[in-house]
Amino acid sequence: MKAIIPVAGMGTRLKPITDRVPKVLIPVGDKPMLFHLLDEIVKSGKIDTVILIVGYLGEMIKSAVMSRYRTSSVKFVFTEQKQMLGLGHAVLQAESYVNSEPVLIILGDTVFEFDLSLVLDSENTSLGVKNVDDVSRFGIVEISPDGYIKRMLEKPSREDTDSRLGIAGIYFIKESSDLFRAVSYLIDNNIKTKNEYQLTDALMKMVSDGIKMKTFEIDNWFDCGKPETLLSTNSHLLRRDSRVEQQYPFDNLTVEMPVYISEGCFIENSHIGPNVSISKGVKIINSRVTDSVIMEDAEIVNAELEESIVSSGEKVNGIHSRVMISDGKSLGF
């Protein structure tokens, strides 16, 4: 079976960090968000090929994936979405690799907790769902009395639907040719929602054509698309995977768990944690860092950072605030 993972987006809500790093390579917990997903796919043993739909900074994603998974039994294929025309259009780029076999589609900028094997054994096309408060941010599913999906709406207002079942970005498509046909229909007839060819609209076309679809409940679904949600996801993963507090060979270091400190770091006269993820090669001196993500080879001196994201190689000196920092640009949020 094959999996399609769209990772072409620019991550505009995480600028300036995403000016240099693709959103899916920003670390949460102990690794980039995309690797949490790929690790689960590899572990399942049921996916033989992963097709990543790349676009913005696609070569960086390809390099990172091939470096980490070069010995994996799973084959990785990369195909480019040359125009950002929506999620439906992105998925269509994988058609030549999939043919008509069943396919799993998962969005690359979210972190999930669920039993993947149960999804892949489904007898029907099935969509992952989770109850949401703000329906205007998600595709929403309405269920008929017989348990099948009757309607889907892309980011509706509260007045448009009574349902609170948000589409969680995991789709098991039993007959992929039906999906590709539906997306092509949207494009051929220029049917857009919010000026894009939406995957939700293609799925609704399939329902209208008589294809039976069900839903399955996601245990946990973490959106990493905004600074606040990325940091809350980081905190959750650190708490979930927290181990016994380690001893670090640094002078005058106070660690408040949970934290993750990668190899090759140097920390001195500092307080780290709680809820801090520090990538390899980071240097921190005379500083306090809490509820933050610090990316590779960053340097933090005489600073106090909380709820902050610091990009790779960035030098931070004397800052006391809540910020995103990249290329010398800092943005409060």
N, C-alpha and C positions, 0 to 999 in steps of 0.2 A: 504494500500500500504506500501511497505517496502523501506528503504533506506540503501545503502551500503556505508560506509565511510572507506577507507583505511587509517590507521594511524600507519603503522608498520615501517616506515622508520627511519633511524638513524640520519638524519639531519646533515650530515657531514659538510655542508657549514656553519653551525652555531656552530661548536666546538670553544671553550671549553664549551659553555653554555649547549649544548646537551649531554655533558658527564654525566650530573646529571639530566637534565630535558628533557622530550620528546619535540620535536619541537612544537607539537600542543598545548602544555600547556604553551608556552611562551606568556606572556600577550601582547596584542596590544590594545590601547585604554583602556577601563575599565575592560577587562577580557581576559582570554586565547583565542587564535585565534580559537580553536575548538569550544568554547562556542558561539561565534558569529554565527557560522553555525548551531549548535544544537538549539539555541534559535529560529532561523528562521523556522527550521523544526517543532519544537513544536508549534510555533505560527500558522503555516499553517493549522493545524488541519486535514491534509490529510494523514499523515504518522503515522501508528500505531506501527511500529517496526523499530528501527535503529540497523543495524548490523555493529559493528566496527571491522575492521580487524587489530588486534594488533600484535606486535612483540617486538621490542626494547622498554624496560621500559613499557611493556604493563600493568603490575599491577598498576603502577602509574596512567596511563590513566584511567583504570577501576575504581580505587578508587575516582579519581577526578570527573568523570562523574556521578557515582552513588551517590556521596555526594551531588552534585548540583541538580540532577534531580530525586532524590529518590521519590518525590511525583508527578512526571509528569505522565500524562496519556499515554505517549509514552513508550513502552517497549524497553529496551536496551539489546542487545545480544553481547557478545564478543567471537570472534574466532581467533585463532592464525595462522599467516603465519610463519611457522617454518623455511623456507628458503627464503631469499630475491631473488626471481626469477623473479621479475617484477610486474607491475601493473595488467596485465592480470591474472597472477597466484594468486595475492592477492585477486582479485574479485572472483575467482573461489572458494575460501574458504567459501563463503557465500551460495553456491549452495543449500545445504541441508535445509537452512532456507527460501529459496525464492520459490523453485519449478519453475513454469512457469509463474507466475504472473508478471505484470509490476513492474519495479523497478527503483528507482532513485539512481544514483551513483554520489557522490560528493567527491572530494579530500579534505582531512582534513586539509591541510596546506595552504589553500588559503582563502581569505575573498571576498565574492561576494556581489553585490548589484543588485538585479533583482526581478521580480515578480514570486515567486515560483509557485503560483497557475496556472499561464499561462502555465508553463512547464508541470505540472502534468495533465493538461487537453488536451495535445496534442494527435492528432489522429495517429501520426507516431512516431517511434523512432527518437529522436531529440538530437542533440549535441549543447551545448553552445559554441559560438565562439566570438572572439574579434580580431580586426585588431592588428597585432603585427609588430614591426620593425625587430626583429631578429628571423627569422624562425627557425634557428638552435637550439633554446631552447625549441621548442614546437612541438606537433603534428599539422600538417597543413591539412586543408580541401580544396578540389577543388570541385566546384559546376558545374553541367551540366546545359544546357540552360533550362531544364524543372524544375529547382529549387531543384533537389535532389542531394545528395552527389554522386560524381562519383569516387573520389579517396581520400585516406588519406595517408600521409607520416609522419613518425616519425622522427622529428628533421632533416629535409633535409637541404641541402645547398641552397643558393639563386639561384644557377644554375639549381636546380632540379624542381623548381616550380615558377609560376608567382603569385600564391595565397599568400595573407598575412593574411588569416583567421586562427588564432591560436585556437586550441581546448582548451577551458577555464576550463576544469576539472569538468564539469557538464554534465551528460549523463542521458537521460530518455529513458529507454529500454522498449519497448512495450511488447515484448515477451522475457522474460529473458532466457528461455530455448535455444533460438537461440544464445544468447551471450555465455552461458556456453558451448554449443556445439562447438562454434568457438574457444574458448580458449582451450578446450580439444583437438581440432584438431591441434592447434599450438604445444601443449605439446607432443602429440602422434607422431608428425612428426618433433619434435625438431626444430621448426621454431622460430628463435630469431632475434631480432634487438638490436644491442649494447649489446649482450649477455644476453638479458632478454626476457621473454614472454610479449610482449607489448599489452596493451588494444587496442591501435590504430590498430595493426595488426589484432586482433580479429574482430574489427568493420569492417575493410576492407574485411575480409573474409565473413562477413555477407552481405556486399554490393555485393561482387562477386557472392554470392549465390542468389542474386535477391531481397534482403530485402531493401525496400525503406526507406531512412533516409533523414531528413531535418536538418536544423540548426536554432538556435534562437540566437539573439544578446544579449550579456550580457551588462548591463549598465556600471558596473564597476567591475573590476577583479583585485585583489591585491595579488601578489605573496609574500609570507613570507619566501621564501626559502633561502635568503641571508641576511646578516646584513643590507645592504643598503635598500633593498626592505622592510624588516620588519620594519625598522625605518620610511620609507616613508609611509607605511600603518598605523603605529601608529599615525603619524602626521595627516593623512587624517581623521582617525576615531575621533581623539580628536577635530579637527576643525568641523567635521560634527555634533558631539554630544555636542559641547561646550555649556555650560549654562552660566548664569550670574555669574560673578566672585564671588566666595564664600569668606566668612571671616573665616580664620583659627586661632585657639587659640594658635599660636606660636609666640615667641618673635623675633622681627627684621627679619621678613620673607617678602621678595618681591616675588610676583607671577606674572609672565608674561604669560597670557593665550594664547593658551589653555593648561591646565594641568589637570591631574586626580590624586588626592591624596586620597588613600584609608583610611579606619579606622585604628586606633591603631598606627599611625605614630607619630614621634617626630621630629620636624624640628626647628632649631634655627640659627640665624645669617646667613641666606642663601638666595640665589636667585634661584628660581625654574622657569623654562620655558624660552621660549615657547616649546610646543610639548614634554612634559614629562609625562610619565605614572609611577606612584609610587604605588606599591602594599602594602598590609597591613603589619604593624609592622616595617616599614623602619625607620631608624634613620639617619638624615642628620644634620651635625653641621659645621658651618664655611665653607660653600661650595657653589659652583655655578654649577647647573646642567641644561643643555639645550639639546633639541632634543634627548632624551634618554629614555630607559626603565630600571626601577629599580625594581627588583623582591623582593618577600617577605623576610622580616627580614634582609635585607641588611643594612650595616652601612657605611656611607660615612662621613669622617671627613677631614677637611682641604684640600679639593680636588676641582678640576675644571674639570668637565666632559662634553664633548659635543659629540653628535652622538655615544653614548656608550650604551652597554647592560651589566648590572651587575646581576649576578646570585643570587638565593635565599641564604640568610645567609652569603653572602660574606662581608668581611671587607675591606674597601678601605680607605687608609690614605695617604694623600700627593700626590696623583696622579693628574697630569695635562695633560690630553691627550684624544684621541679618541680611545676607546678600547672595547673589550669584555673581561669580567673578570669572572672566575669561578675556584673554588678550588685553589685559589692563583695564577692561571695562567692567564696572560693577553696577549691578541693577538690584535695587531693593524690591521686595515682593511681599 
